[in-house]
Amino acid sequence: MARKTTFYYAFLVLPVEQRRAIIAVWDFCRAVDDAVDEEGDAPVRGREAVAFWRDELARCYSGAVPRTSQGCGLQPFVRAFDLPRQAFEDVIDGVAMDLDKTRYQTFEDLFEYCRRVASAVGMICIRIFGCHHPGSSDYALHLGVALQLTNILRDVKDDFAKGRVYLPLDVLQQADCRIEDIAAGRASEPVRRAMRIVDARAREFYQRALDARPEEDRRRLVAAEIMRAVYFATLERIERNGYDVFAGRVRVPKPQQALIALRQWLLPS
């Protein structure tokens, strides 16, 4: 895993076998997303990619030989950690939504997208972490939504360049913000109003994740807590920048990410 990824310091704290499993999951899900999103060096793209990766997932679970390096990397951990197949199916369903939907009418519609592309990955991760408390599933659900909403706010400009607007249309209407305001490529007051509304929902889900986090699994969730803290710091930087995500990509500097990771690691169990 490259140092440039947000997850680098989070996964670094894991035991070796867990880290290898998480990276295999991340690589598989990233490959699915890149193929549908028509980025990277994918063997197939678009709608064909959805069928291709469903078949590759089936190979991972059936014991057949996978056809990709990502499938080969994932397969040994499927049985070792009893990884939930439905969660991978949800991820594929989520990225496939990008082929058909470029707008979301309500937050409830967007929630389902976030649950599939982000929370489902969390459900896989908590299995690898060895979490046992039912509350860890609620934690993964809420944290996944919070992280994805943070991504949506950070990537408004890049997503629009791909023809996509993830800010719900009813939020835009509430904020008196038009698609043309986003197309203008600047943090105008209407755009800021819309982003503030989604920001508030993101904060709500960060808090829900914290409220759901079970104490008995807290140490097992340290990698997830690092991700939560880094992404929350990203959200705060977006807020401090006045929601201007058009001038440049909002990032938490690597030294700050490392410090956040260290602080989470040193928190008492």
N, C-alpha and C positions, 0 to 999 in steps of 0.2 A: 504494500500500500504506500502510495506516494506521500511525502511530507506535506504536500500542498492541500491534502484533503482535510476537511474539518474533523473527520473521525480519527485522524492519526493518533493524537495524544490520548483519546478515549480508549482506543483498542490497545495501546501500548501497555496499559496497566493490567491487562488480562493474563492469566496463565497461558503458556504457549499453545496448548491444544485448543483452548477456547478462542484464542486470538486467530489461529489458523482457520477454525470453523467460521468465525465471524467474517473474516476476510473472504473466504470462499462464498459465503452468502452474499456479501456486498458485491463481489465481482459478478456473480450470476445475475443479481437484480440490476446492476449497472448495465450489463450487456443487453438485457431485455429492454431497458429504458432507452439506451442509445440506439438500438435497432429500430424501435418504433419512432423515436425522435429523429431518425435519419442523421445520426452523428456517429463518428468513430468508424472503425473498420469492422463492420458487421457482415456476416455471411449472407443475410437476407434483410429486407427492410419492409417497413409499413405493415400492411395486413398479413402479408406472407410471414412476417416475423412472428406475429402472434401465434400462428399455428406451429411454426418451427420451434418456438421456445416452449410451447405446451408439450410438444412431442419430446423435446429434450428433457423437460421436467419428468415426464412419464418414464423416460429411460433411467433417470437418476433413482427413481423409486422402484422400478421393476427389476433392476439388476442388469439390464441391457447396457451395452457399452455406449456412453454418451458420444456425441459427435463434435463437441466443442471443448476447448480447454476449461471453460467455466463449468460445464457439466461434469467433466472429469474431476475438477477440483471440489465440487460440491458433493458428489455421490458418496464418498466415504463417510461424510459427516451426517448424512441423512439417517443412517441407522445408529451411528455412534451416539447421537444426541436426540434421536427420535423426533426429528424436525417435522412440524405439522405441514403436510402437503397443501392443505387448503389455504394456508397463509401465502404460499408461493403462487397458488392459483389466483388469489386476491390481488397480488402484485401485478401479475400479467393482465388481469381484468382492468386494473387501474391504469396502467400505461396504455392499454388498448383504448381507453376512453379518450385519449388525446387524438385518436384517429377520427373520432366522430364529433367530439364536442370542443368548441373553441370559446364557448361562453357558458356560464352557470347562472341560472335565474336567481336562486336563493342560496343562503348559507347551508341549508340542509342538503341541497344538491352538491355543494362543494365539500361538505363533510364526508360524504360517501367516497368521493375521489381521494380525499386525504386519508381516510381510513384504509383504503386499498393500497395506495402507493407508499404510505409511511407507517401507519399503525400496524399493518400486517407484518412489515419487517421487524417491528418491535416485538410482535408475538413470537417470531422466530428467535430473536435475540434472547428473550427471557428464558427460553428453553435451553439455549446454550449456556446462559449464565447460571443455570441450576436453580432458578427461582421456584418456590413451591406454594407460596401464599396466593390465594385467588386475587388479592388486591394488586398483585404485580401485573395481571392482565389488564386491569383498569388503568394502572399507571402507564402501561405500554400504549393503550388506546389513546389516552388523553395526551401523552407526550408526543406521540406520532402526529396528531393533529396540530399541536402547537408548533412543532418543528416545520411541518409543511406550510403552515400559514406564514411562518417567518420567511421561508424560502419564497413564497408567493410575493410577499412585500419586497423582498430584496431583488427579485427578478422581474419586476413589472416591465421594465424596459426590454429586457431580453425576450421575455415571453411574447410581448406585443410584436416584436420583430418576426416571431414565428407565427403570427396571426392569432395568438391566444390572449384572452383576458380572463384571469382567474378571479379578479375582484367581482363578487356577485352583482348581477345587474340590479337587483333591488337595493343593494348598498350604494351603487352609483346613483340610482334615482333618489335615494334618501339624502345623498350628499350633493345633489344637483350637479353631478359630474357626468360628462358625456364621454363616449368612446373617443371623440375628437380631442378631448382634453388630454387623454393619455397619449394619443397619436402625436400631439404637439411636442412630446418629449421634454417636458419640464414640470417641476413640482409646483404647479399652480394651486391656488387655494382650493378649487374643487377636487383636485387630485389628492391633496393633503387631507381633506375632509373624509374622502372615501377610505384612504389608507388608515386614518385614525380609527375608523370603525372596525376594520379588520384587525388592526393592532390590538384593540380592546378584546376582541375575541381570542386572539392568540394568547394574551396575558391570562384570560380566563382559563384556557386549557393548560397553560403552564401551572396555574394554581391547582387545577383539578388533579393534575399529575402528582403534585406534591402532597395533596390531601389523600390521595389513594395509595401512596407509597407505603408498603408495609415495613415496619421496623425490622422484622425478622429476615427480610430479604434486602435490607438496605446495603449491606456490604457487597452482596452479589450484584447489586445494581450500580456499583460505582462507575462503571464505564458509561452507562446510560446517564448517570448524574453529571458526568463530565460533558457529555453531549448537550444535556439540558442547559448547563451553565454557559457553555460556549455559544449556543444558539440564542440564549436569552441575552447575552452580552451583545450579540449581533443585532437583536431587536432594539436594544437600548441605543446602539450606535445609529440605527435608522431613525429613531426618535430624535436623538440629539442633532442629527443632520437635517432636521425639518422635513423628513420623508423625501429628501432629494436623492432618489436612487437612479437618477438619469445622468448625473455628472460623472459617475464612476461606480464600480462595484463596491458595495459596503462589505468590509472584511474586518475580522478581529485579528490583529497582528499575531504572528506565530509566538513571539515571546509571551504575549498576554494569554494565548491559548495554553501554553505550557504552564504558566502560573495558575491559571484556573484549574487545570488538571491536577496540579500538585495540591492545591487547596482542598479539592474534593477528595483526593486520596488520603489526605491527612486528617480529615474530619473523623471524630470518634465514631465508632460503630454503634 
